[in-house]
Amino acid sequence: MTGTPAPFTADDYAARMRRAARTAADAGLDGVLVAPGPDMVWLTGYRPVETERLTLLVLRPGEDPVLVVPTLEAPDAAAAAAAPALTLRDWTDGTDPYEAAASLLDRTGRFGVSDNAWAMHLLGLQQRLPETRYASLTEALPMLRAVKDAAEIERLAAAGAAADATYEEILKVPFAGRGETDVAADLADLLRQHGHSQVDFTVVGSGPNGANPHHEAGDRVIEHGDMVVLDFGGLKHGYGSDTSRTVHVGEPGEEERKVHDIVRAAQEEGVRAVRPGAACQDVDRAARAVIADAGYGDRFIHRTGHGIGVTTHEPPYMIEGEEQPLVPGMCFSVEPGIYLPGRFGVRIEDIVTVTEDGGRRLNTTDRELMIVG
C-alpha cells in the first residue's frame, strides 16, 4: 500500500459495533461497555482523552449503540467517523454521569468491560447498579478484534513494510562505540521517517543485555564482538508493526552462529505451523520443539507470539494451553528466542497473517545473522 489508506466509514464502524453486541450475546453477556482506548478506537474511530470524566460506549444486543460523553466533549464525539451510527448522551459537570450510563443497562445484567476502563468508573457504575456483574473483554471476548478484514491487513502490511525499511537502514549505521540509546533513537527516527505516527518500543539489547527479552535500551556502549537484539515497532495509519532481528558487531563466533541458526529454524517451524484450524498452541509447540531438541529449551522463556492490530500486543496468544483455532485474518507475531544470562540473546520475529491455506509473513527482511560495524 502506498500513500494514505481510505478512512474507515460509519458503515464499517456500525458493522463492528453490531458484531461486538452479537458476539457478547453469544457469550451470555447483556452488553459491552467500552472505555476510551483501543477498543473504542476500533469500534468508533473516536479517540477521546482519558480523564476522570466518564466516557462510555454502551453496546447491547438488539439496541442502538449509545455513547455517553461529557457535554464539553460532545462536539468532538459528534465529529467521530462512527457518529452517524451512534446515539450521543451527554452529561454536564455537576450531574451524575453514572446515572446516565446506568439508565441504559439491565440492573442485574452481566457485561463485558474493556480492559483499560478506569477502576473509579467501573466502581462508580457498580455502586449505582450493585447487582450487575462484569468481565474483562480479554476474558469474555478475547477474539473480538482478532480477525482482521482486508483493509486492516493492508494497514498491517504497510506498517510491517515500514518496519522492514527501518531494519534495512539501521544495518548501515555504526554500532560499535555507540550507546544502546543512540541506536534506539535511530530506530525511532527511522520508523517515523517511514510513516509511523507512534513508536511503542525500540529494544536494543547488546551483549549480556540481549539475554533480557524486554531490555530497555540503556547507557551500555556497544562493543565489537557483541550480539545485539533489535525489537521495534509502533503504529502506522492506526495499525501496528513489531519485528525483531539479531545482528552481530563484527564476525560472530561458532556458538553465536549456532544459537542464531537454531532460533531461525525454530521461527521457520513456527511459521510453517500457521494454518486455519490449527490451535494457537500448535505454533508455540512447533517453534519450542526445535529449541528444546537443540538443548536450549530452558532458555526460551516466553510465549512464541501475540496478536497485533490497533495495538502492538493483543489476543490471540501463541502459548501452550491456548486451544483457540486459527482463523483466516488473524495476525500475530512468531518470535522464538534463546537467552543465555550474562552472555547474549537471540530473537527473530515476524508478523504473520493466517490465509485460507496457511500463513503469510508481513515482514520479509533477511533472517540470517547480519554483520554490522
N, C-alpha and C positions, 0 to 999 in steps of 0.2 A: 504494500500500500504506500503510495506517495501522497504527500500533501495531507490536509486535514480531512478526516472522515466525516461523512454526513452525520449530523447530530441525531441522537435517538429522538423519536417523536412522542407526542402524547399517547398515540395508539400503542407504541412499544411499551411505554410505562404502564398503561392500563392493562395490557396483557400480562405483564409481570405481576401487578397487584392482584389480578384475578387468579393467577397461578398460585400466588402465595396464600390467598384465602382458601382456595380449593385444597391445596396441599395441607394446610392447617386442619381443615375439616376431616380430611382423610386420616390425619394423625390423632384425631379425637380432641382437637382444640376448638375453642369457641372463637378464636381470632388471633391476630398477630398485632403486637404493639411495638412500634418501631421508633426508636430514639434517633437523634442526629448521629450520623456516622455512615459507614459504608453501606449498610442495609438500606438506609433512607436514600442515599445517592443512587443505588442500583434500582430501587423501586420508583423513584420520583424525579431524579435529576436535581433535587433540591439539596443544597449543602449549607445549612444554617450554622452559625457559630454555636458551639456547645456552651451553654451558660446555665446559671441557676434557674432561669425561666424555662418553664416546661414547653417543649415542642414534641408532639407525639402524633405519629401516623397510626390510625386505627383501621385495621382491615378485618372484616367479618364476612363469613360466607353468606352470599345472597344479599349483601348490603353494599351501598356505595362507599368507597373509601372516604375517610374524613381525616383532615389534617388539623390538629389542634395547635394553634400558634399564638404567641404574644401579639397583641394588637400592633405594637410598634414594628414587628417584623412581618406583618401581614402583606405589605406591598411586595416584599421580596418573594414570599411564598406564592403570591398570585402570579408572579412572573416566571415561576419554575416551569420547566417543559411539561410536567405532568399536570399542571394546574387545571386544564380543561377536563381532566378525568377525576378531579377531586372536589370535595366539598370542604371549604375552609371554615373553621370555627375558631374565632379569635377570642381572647380573654385579655382584660386590661389589668394593669397593676392595681393592687388593692382588692381584687376579686380572687376567688379560689380556683386556680387552674385545674386542680384535681377533681373538683366537682364537675367542671366542664368535660373532662375526659371520662369520669365515672358514669355520667349520664348516658354514655354510648355503649356501656358494657353490661353483659349479663352479670348480675350481682353475685352469682355463685359459679361463674364460669372459670375455665382454665385457659390461660393464654400463653402463647409463645412471646418472649420478650427479647429484643436484640441484645446481644451480649454486652454492648458498651453503654447500655442505659445506666444513668446515674442512680446510685442506691437511694439518694434522697427523693428522687422522683418516683421510683418504684414503691418505696415505703410510704410516700405520701398518698399514692393511689391505693395501696393496700389498706391504709388507715381508713379511707372512705369506703372501701369495699372489703371488709375483713374476711369474707367467705370466699373470695377469689383465690385462685392458685396460679402459679407462674412457673414456666420452664424456659431456660435459655434457648435461643434459636439453634445454637450449635448442638444442644442436646435433643431438642424436639424436632427440628427441621434441618439437619446437617447438610442436606443436598439441595437446599433452596436455591443457592446461586451456583451450584457445582457444574451444571450442564450449560455450556455456553452456546449461543446461536452463532450463525456465520459472521455477523457483524462484530460480535465480541471476539471471536477467534481472529478475525482480521486485525483488530486492535492489539491483541496479544502478540500476534506475529510481528506487527510493526514495532512493538516495544522490544521484542526479542531481537529483531534485526538491529535496532539501535544499540542494544547491549553488545551484540556481536561486533558492531563497528567500533564501539568503545574498546573492546578487548584487542582488536586488531591494532588500534592506535597505541594502547598502553604498552604493547610489546616493543614499541620504538623508543620509549623514554628510558632514561637512566634509572637503574635500581640501586646498584652498589654505591654506598656512601651517602644515600639519602634516607631520611626517616620514613617509617611506615605512613605517618600522617601526610607526608609530601605526596606519596604515590596515591593515597586515598583521595587527596584533594584533586589530583589529576583525573582520577576516575570520575569523581563527581562533576568536574568541569566538562569532561567528555560526554557524560550522559546528558547533561543539559545541552551541550552543543548539538547532540543528536536527537533533540526534541523532548527530552524528559522535563516535565514541569515539576517533578518531585523526585528527590533522591532519598531513598529509605535507608540504605546501608552501603558502606564501602569497606568490607573486611579486607585487611592486608595483614596476613599473619606470616611473618618471616621467621625462618629458623625454628627455634623451640616454640615460638608463639603460634605457629601453624598447627600445633597439637591441640590448641583450644579452638573448637569449631566456630565459636562466635566471638573470637578475639576482637576487641575494639582496637583499631589502629592506634598505636602508641608512639612513644618517642624513640623506640629502638631503631638504631641505624642498621639498615640492610647491608649485609656483608657478602663478599664474594664467597661462593660455596653454599649459600642459603637456598633452601626450598622456600617458595613464597606462595601461600594460598590466597587467591583473589576471589572474592564473592561479593557481587554488587548488583544493585537493581533499584527500581523505583517505579514511577508511574509516567506513562506517555499516553496522551489522549484518554486519561482516566483508567488505563489498564496497565497491569504490572509486568515488569521484567525481573528476572532473577537468574543469574548464571554464575558458575564457578569454574575456574581453571587453576591449575597449579603450575608454576613456572620455576625455573632454576637459574640462579645467577652464576653464569659460567657452566662448565661441564659438570654434570652430576656424577656421583659415584654409583657403583654397581647396585647397592641396596636401594638407593633412591630411585633408580630406574626400575628396579624390580617392584617396589611398592607402587609406583605410579602405574606400571603395567597391570598390576592386579586390580587396582581401582578402576582403570579404564575398561578392563574386561568385565568387572562387576557392573559398571554402568551400562555397558553394552547389553549384558544379560537382562538387566532391569528393564531397559527399553524394549527388548525383544518380548518380554512378558506382557507388554501392554496390548490388550485386545478386548473387544466387547465381551462381556460375560465373565472375564477373569475377575477375581476378587482383588481389592486393593492390596491385601496382604501378599498376594502372589508376586507382585512387583518387588516388595521388600524381600521376600524369600529368595527370589531369583538372584538379586544383587548380593544378598548377605551370604548365600551359599558359596559364591566364588571366593569371597574374602575369608570365610571360615575354612574352606578347603585348603586355602593357602597358608593357614596357620595364624591369621590375624583377626579371628572372629571377635575376640575380646577388645580389640582396638577399633571396632566400628561401633560407635557409642551413641548413635542417634537413628531416628527413623530414616527410611530411604527417600521420602518425599512428602510434599504438602501441596494442596491446591493453590491456585493463583487466579486472580480476576481483578476486581476493583480494589483488592488489597493484595499484598505480596505473600501473605500467609493466610490460608483459609481452608476449610474442608474441600475435598476429601484428603485423608492422610494415608500414605503408603507405609503401613506399620503392621506388625504381627497382631492378629486379633481383629483387624478391620475386614469384615466379610462383605462390605458393600461392593456390589458388582460394578465394574467399569462400564460406562455408557458413552457412546459417541458424543463428543462435545465436551467431555470433561477435560480439564487442563491442569497439569500438576508437574512438580519437579521430580526428577530422578537424580539423586545426588549422594551416592555412597562415598564413604571416606575411610581412611585409616589414619590414626593419630597415635604417634609414638612420643609419650611425655618426655620433655627435656631435649627432644631431638628435632622432629619435624612432623608435619601432617600433609596429607594429600586429599583433595576432594575434587570431583568432577561433576558438574551439574548442567543439565539441560531442562528446559520446559518441554513437555510432551503433551500433545492433544490426542485423545482417542478418536480414531477414524472408524469407518464401517468395518474395516477388516484388519485393524492393527493399531499402530501409533505413528505419529509424525512429530519429529523434533521441530521445535520453533527456534532452537539455537543450532547453528551449523558450523561454528568455528572449529578449528582443528583441536582434537582432544589428545594429541601427542604432547609429550613433555617438551615445552618450548624453552629455548635458552634466551635469557636476557642479559644485558650488560650492567 
